[in-house]
Amino acid sequence: MSSVLVMVGALIACQAQEDEVPSSTVIEAAAMQLGPQGQPAAERRLQEWADQGSPVAQRELALRYLSKPEKRREAMQLFERAASAGDAQAAVGLVSMAQNSGVVIGGGSSAAISAGRVIKEAATVNYIAH
């Protein structure tokens, strides 16, 4: 119960600061609260943070979209954006999606080489562990 109250408080605080993207912890907590049934308002908020350039929100939204076949292309694009910004977890998600669909990332001749390149780049570009 207290975690729900904390989450509600965090979302209210974030709504009060429309132009500010919250910390990674708040974004990840919001994503965890969405649950399998979804909460449209929370998902919209996650989308807003992703649109504002938060790699964590992009990754979390991509993870949410993996279970929706009609949103898989958007999930891959979100993973690409987050990985390009240095989110190593998004890079792993992108590589996994690419391998599962037979896509080679970056036009390379080997998915393994491309996967390694994507993960290495994400791990070295402004990556901050959370």
N, C-alpha and C positions, 0 to 999 in steps of 0.2 A: 504494500500500500504506500509506504513512504517513497519507494522508487517512482511510483506513478505521480505522486505529488511533486517530486523533484523534477521529473520530466515535464510536467505541465508548467511548472514555474520557469524552467529553462526555455520552453517554447514561447511563453508569454514575454519573457525578457528579450528573446530574439525578435519577436514581432515588434517590440517597442523600438528596436534598433534595426529598422528595415535594411539599411545600407551596409550593415556589418555582418560578416560571416562569423558564426560562433566557432568556438574551439573544436578541434577534432573529436574530443571526448563528447561534447554535446551533440555533434552530428551523428556520431556512431550510436549514442544512446537513443537518439530520435529514430534512427533506422531500426534499431532492435525493437523498439516499441511498436513498429508498424504491424508486426505479426502477419500470419498467413491471410487473414481476412482483409487486411489493409485498412488504413484510415486515410481517406482522401485528403483531408486537411494537412496531415503530417507528410504525406507523399508530395503534395504541392509545395510544402515548405522545403523539403529535400530538393525538389526540382529547382526552386528559386536559388538555393545555395549553390547547386551545381551550375546554374546559369551565371552566377556571380563569380565563377571560377574556382570554387573549392574542389581540389582533387579528391578529398575525402568524401564529399557529397556526391561527386561524379561516380566514384567507385561504389559507394553504398547504393546509389540509384541503379547502377549497372547490375549489381548483385541482385537487386529486387526484380529487375527486368528479365533476368535469366529464366525465371519460371513462367514468363509470358511469351509464348512463341511469336506473337505479333510485335513484340518489342525487342527481339534479339539483335536486330541491326542497330537499334538505338543503344542497346547495352554495349555492343562492340565499340561504337563511337565514343561512348562515355568512358569505357576502359582505356581507349586510345588517348583521349584528352588527359585523363588522370595520370596515366603512365608517362605521357610526354612531360607532365609537370613534376615528375619524380616520385610518384606513388608506386612503390615496388609491389604492393599487394594488387594494385590494378594491373600492373605488368603481368603478374602471374595469371590473373583472371583473363587477360587478353590472350596470352599464349595458350591457355587452356581452351578458350573458345575457338581459337584458330586451329588448334590440333583436332578438336572434336568435329570441326566443320570441314577440315581438309584445306584450309586457307593457309598460305605461307605469308607471314608478315614481312613487309618490306621488300617483297619481290625476290628474296634470296632463293638459292637453289636447295636449301635444306631447312626444314622447319626447326630442327634442333639448333642449327647455327643461328637462325633468326630469333628463336626463343631466347637463346643465351644473350644475344645482342640487346634485345628489348629489356630483359631483366637487368643486365649490366648498366645500360643507359639510365633506367629508372632508379637504380640504386645509387648512381653517382650524381644525379641532377637534383639538388636541393631536397633530398629525402630526409625527413625528420621522423624518427621513430615515435609512435604514439602508443 
